[in-house]
Amino acid sequence: MPSIEPGGATEPLRVSILTQWQYLIVSIHTALDDGQMVRLQRDLIDQVGRQRSRGIIVDLSTLDVLDSFATRTLTQLAHAAQLRGAVTVVVGIAPEVAIAMTQLALHMNFLHTALDLEEGLALLGELTGAGNGVPSQGRSHDDQ
């Protein structure tokens, strides 16, 4: 998925978007600039409608920083997805990123968080009522 940069250069967006069941799984591989974040938001909301997705997982596990614009854009993505009938779950927030977000009072409203992709899929299954539609491969809440 290319991104148009200032000056007209086209550069690949370093993001993978996979479809699994009725979910979009988004892996952000490197920090994105503001324009790339907006492009990703637009592309995802468009795909939710085209593919009739019921949920989005955004995997941030490779990021070591999340600025206020990216946080706000993810929150707006979650709100727009909710208006289109999809639930958003953010997974893989590194401990240092979580601490920095707390210190900077950055909030992620309208979305849910989970530790990793496996827990994110389980949470989406619960939130979308497709609990039996998602194969379980890990521990359940009863195993704790």
C-alpha angles and dihedrals in degrees: 000000000000125000125213110229127200108280092037099275116145116221127176115256107238094227133110119211116192129178115224117174104315093333135097113220113201121192115190106205101186137011111285125216120236095267092050091050091053091047091050091049092051094045093050095048089049091050092049088062097040095047096033089233118187096198146018127210116197112197113205097169094119095052121095094185136035116188128206094261092052090047092050092046092051089049091050089047090054092048093048091046090051090053088053093049101262131118120222124215123184116207137182101036104169117232093246091050091050091050092048091048090052093048091050092045092238111165130196104207123182093027139086128224133214133180098246144349094278093054090042092056091048091050092049089051090055095043095048096042091244094114092134092041095067117070111237115224103161142048119311126223087259092061093067 
